[in-house]
C-alpha cells in the first residue's frame, strides 16, 4: 500500500526515514524501546508510556489487529509509535479494527519501515533520547532543533495528566477485558481497597477484583485524609509515568498512608513513591526496562520470576535504611532494585508489573499476598 513518508529525528542528530502509520502530524517525546514479542495493544494503552515514543523491537506489528478486550485504559497514552514492519491485514478472531485505524482514531502519529534494530542499539548505547516523529516536516535542522527543545523526562510529572479526574468504583467486566487468569477460589470474602491512580493499568484492577476485593479508585492528587476517610482495609499505589521525585503530592500522601498502619502495596511508580516516602532516593536508568521477559530473583524464596516491566527510573538501594527496609527482589540483568518490604509495617512494593497483560503470570501471587495481609487482625 502506498503511504506518506515519515521522519524520525533523535536529539543526537540521528535520522530515520520511513512510512506514516496512523495520524498525520508530529509526535514529540522520549524515544524508548519495548522488547515484548506480543502485546502491542497493551503497550499502546498503558498510561505509564505518557510522554514517550515507543519502539517495538519485535519486527512485525499490527498482525493481530485491535480488539475491544485487551486495552489497559480508555485510550492510548504514548506520544508516538515506531515499528519495523506494519501488517495491513490483521488475522485474529477478536480483531475489530486495524492498528492503523486505531492510531488515526486517537490521533497517534507512528512510523514504520525503519531499522528498529539499529535504533534500539543506538538507544542502548547512548540512552533514551528526546525525539520527534513527523509526517509534515522533513527539514533535518528544524526537526533536530525541536527535538532538543523537548523537556526531558527527569523532573516531569505525568501522573497528574493520566490520572482519573474523580473517584470511582471499579466494576469488573464493565470497564475492560476478559481477565487473563480466572477469579480465585475462595475469593468471596471481600475487602475494601483504595487504589491511588497514578496511571493504573486496568489489569491491576481486574486481578484485585478477582481476589475478592471491592475497589475504589482515587485520583493521584487526592489528599491522604480523603482516601483514609473511605475506610479502606488496604491501599494500592499504582503504576504511572514520569519522574517519581516530581510527584511531591504523592510522596506526602504515601507518608500518611504508612503512618496509618494499613496494608500498603506499591507497583512500579507506586514502588518508587514508597521508597521516596521512606527517605530513599531514585535515579534515571540509561534506557529503562520495558518488555515482558525481564528476569527477577525473589530473595525470599530463591525463585526467578519472568516479569513484565515498564519504567525509566529505579530505587537507589544505598539510600534506603536497611534497619527498617528489607530488599526482596533484584533484577538479574543489571542488579537493580525490584522489590522491598518494611520490616515492621504491612507495606511492600515491586518495581515490575505483577498484573502482566501482556506478559507472564509468574508474579500474580503478590495480589494473594496483599489480600492475605488484609486478613490479619
DOBA-99968 format. One record per residue (C-alpha): x, y, z; residue in one letter. Coordinates in pm, whole numbers, padded with zeros to 5 digits, always signed. Layout:
<pts>
XYZA...
</pts>
This chain:
<pts>
+00000+00000+00000X+00122+00350-00078X+00171+00554+00238X+00307+00904+00302X+00664+00940+00421X+00755+00998+00785X+01076+01110+00953X+01217+01026+01298X+01476+01264+01446X+01677+01191+01762X+01839+01463+01969X+02187+01320+01896X+02143+01401+01526X+02039+01057+01403X+01755+01044+01150X+01536+00767+01009X+01300+00784+00711X+01002+00552+00693X+00631+00537+00618X+00347+00705+00804X+00106+00489+01001X-00184+00637+01193X-00244+01009+01219X-00059+01277+01025X+00132+01543+01216X+00410+01532+01473X+00480+01339+01791X+00741+01455+02041X+00875+01272+02345X+01140+01045+02491X+01227+00763+02248X+01240+00422+02422X+01209+00057+02322X+00996-00238+02432X+01126-00595+02392X+00790-00775+02405X+00713-01013+02119X+00340-00969+02183X+00115-00713+02348X+00143-00401+02135X-00218-00314+02219X-00145-00327+02593X+00164-00113+02534X-00037+00147+02344X-00291+00183+02625X-00054+00164+02924X-00063+00512+03085X+00298+00463+03202X+00408+00544+02845X+00279+00901+02856X+00533+01140+02708X+00723+00865+02526X+00770+00748+02168X+00775+00369+02192X+00979+00149+01958X+00874-00216+01932X+01175-00444+01885X+00960-00729+01750X+00967-00670+01373X+00601-00734+01276X+00337-00516+01443X-00037-00496+01376X-00077-00857+01265X-00348-00933+01525X-00531-00602+01481X-00705-00426+01770X-00978-00584+01984X-01210-00441+02248X-01093-00666+02532X-00719-00615+02580X-00699-00243+02644X-00536-00124+02966X-00707+00216+02985X-00965+00420+02798X-00722+00540+02531X-00360+00526+02410X-00133+00750+02618X+00202+00723+02441X+00324+01017+02235X+00420+00820+01924X+00483+00468+01795X+00772+00316+01598X+00779-00023+01421X+00982-00208+01160X+00702-00362+00955X+00332-00283+00976X+00079-00556+00893X-00211-00409+00696X-00419-00727+00705X-00468-00849+01064X-00579-01203+01138X-00740-01272+01474X-01092-01380+01565X-01122-01097+01819X-00992-00822+01590X-01234-00534+01534X-01016-00281+01350X-00666-00236+01214X-00386-00078+01413X-00371+00199+01152X-00739+00283+01207X-00697+00274+01585X-00400+00512+01576X-00590+00751+01349X-00894+00734+01577X-00682+00851+01871X-00459+01093+01677X-00138+00897+01738X+00148+00954+01492X+00355+00645+01405X+00634+00545+01170X+00707+00207+01009X+00964+00071+00769X+01273+00175+00963X+01561-00033+01103X+01435-00075+01460X+01734-00297+01547X+01968-00009+01464X+01750+00234+01659X+01745+00003+01962X+02124-00035+01954X+02161+00344+01948X+01931+00381+02250X+02115+00105+02439X+02449+00276+02372X+02351+00641+02412X+02047+00609+02639X+01685+00709+02595X+01671+01033+02399X+01426+01302+02307X+01292+01275+01956X+01025+01370+01705X+00825+01166+01455X+00686+01387+01178X+00482+01342+00863X+00475+01714+00788X+00831+01838+00844X+01134+01691+00665X+01397+01959+00722X+01651+01786+00945X+01785+02105+01102X+01440+02219+01212X+01348+01871+01339X+01670+01849+01537X+01617+02190+01696X+01265+02092+01802X+01380+01755+01937X+01644+01922+02153X+01386+02168+02286X+01157+01896+02425X+01157+01887+02809X+01339+01582+02947X+01164+01307+03141X+01359+01390+03457X+01153+01636+03660X+00833+01566+03462X+00509+01478+03643X+00286+01288+03401X+00081+01121+03674X-00136+01432+03701X-00202+01405+03326X-00313+01041+03306X-00495+01000+03639X-00873+00984+03665X-01045+01313+03750X-01296+01181+04006X-01307+00878+04238X-01498+00579+04103X-01586+00223+04195X-01442-00045+03969X-01694-00290+03832X-01535-00599+03678X-01644-00653+03320X-01777-00301+03271X-01453-00116+03203X-01249-00360+03003X-01136-00706+02934X-01169-01075+02997X-00916-01142+03277X-00618-01345+03159X-00641-01552+03478X-00961-01684+03639X-01111-01549+03959X-00956-01724+04256X-01138-01990+04452X-01243-01876+04797X-01250-01512+04688X-01594-01447+04834X-01458-01269+05144X-01434-00912+05024X-01205-00634+05137X-01238-00263+05070X-00931-00150+04879X-00840+00205+04783X-00639+00233+04460X-00446+00556+04409X-00439+00609+04034X-00104+00743+03914X-00175+00580+03577X-00324+00245+03677X-00345-00039+03427X-00689-00198+03425X-00545-00544+03475X-00429-00440+03821X-00793-00368+03897X-00906-00692+03733X-00666-00903+03936X-00752-00728+04264X-01122-00783+04194X-01055-01149+04107X-00912-01196+04456X-01237-01074+04609X-01170-00706+04670X-01408-00413+04635X-01217-00130+04468X-01248+00246+04486X-01009+00429+04255X-00890+00775+04361X-00716+01043+04151X-00343+01076+04214X-00380+01418+04374X-00646+01310+04628X-00542+01414+04983X-00448+01119+05200X-00716+01211+05453X-00987+01174+05188X-00861+00829+05087X-00843+00718+05451X-01191+00857+05518X-01329+00590+05282X-01218+00337+05546X-01018+00106+05321X-00871-00217+05453X-00573-00179+05223X-00423+00070+04977X-00269+00015+04632X-00019+00264+04492X-00043+00213+04117X+00199+00230+03829X+00237+00552+03634X+00460+00763+03409X+00730+01021+03464X+00982+01108+03734X+00872+00988+04081X+01062+01270+04252X+00834+01518+04071X+00519+01366+04227X+00560+01554+04556X+00190+01529+04647X+00209+01152+04605X+00516+01121+04827X+00345+01318+05103X+00029+01107+05077X+00228+00783+05098X+00395+00906+05418X+00049+00947+05566X-00059+00604+05442X+00246+00449+05609X+00162+00627+05934X-00190+00481+05921X-00057+00126+05954X-00287-00004+05677X-00160-00272+05437X+00014-00094+05151X+00119-00239+04813X+00316-00029+04564X+00358-00117+04196X+00616+00048+03965X+00574+00425+04020X+00395+00337+04346X+00705+00138+04448X+00927+00439+04379X+00697+00675+04568X+00703+00442+04869X+01084+00444+04862X+01089+00824+04849X+00834+00846+05132X+01062+00624+05342X+01355+00861+05293X+01520+00688+04997X+01612+00814+04654X+01555+00730+04289X+01759+00777+03973X+01704+00765+03597X+01812+00447+03420X+02014+00476+03099X+01746+00321+02877X+01495+00172+03123X+01326-00169+03144X+01037-00226+02906X+00910-00563+02794X+00760-00893+02909X+01075-01102+02954X+01276-00949+03240X+01413-01200+03497X+01374-01104+03862X+01500-01306+04159X+01281-01331+04468X+01536-01318+04751X+01284-01456+05000X+01219-01779+04810X+01507-01806+04564X+01262-01834+04275X+01320-01649+03949X+01018-01472+03801X+00987-01369+03437X+00824-01029+03460X+00654-00751+03268X+00827-00415+03314X+00786-00055+03206X+00992+00204+03388X+01273+00451+03329X+01360+00523+03695X+01476+00294+03975X+01518+00297+04353X+01871+00365+04477X+01918+00092+04738X+02216+00261+04905X+01978+00541+05006X+01740+00307+05191X+01758+00235+05565X+01816-00141+05583X+01737-00141+05954X+01371-00091+05864X+01358-00194+05497X+01437-00537+05353X+01534-00595+04991X+01311-00871+04849X+01361-00874+04469X+01650-00790+04234X+01680-00766+03857X+01907-01042+03722X+02005-00838+03416X+02154-00538+03594X+02110-00591+03970X+01865-00303+04017X+01608-00300+04295X+01286-00481+04202X+01113-00504+04539X+01133-00437+04912X+00921-00465+05225X+00904-00284+05555X+01032-00490+05848X+00760-00369+06087X+00475-00216+05883X+00246-00418+05648X+00393-00242+05345X+00571-00387+05041X+00631-00294+04679X+00770-00417+04349X+00917-00232+04054X+00772-00469+03794X+00410-00543+03695X+00254-00847+03867X-00068-00800+03668X+00128-00875+03346X-00102-00801+03047X+00080-00855+02825X+00326-01095+02977X+00380-01396+03203X+00182-01451+03522X+00471-01558+03746X+00407-01272+03989X+00030-01293+04032X+00094-01433+04383X+00162-01078+04501X-00210-00999+04483X-00278-01303+04701X-00005-01182+04938X-00169-00840+04965X-00511-00996+05030X-00360-01224+05296X-00212-00926+05478X-00557-00767+05494X-00688-01087+05656X-00460-01040+05953X-00618-00876+06262X
</pts>
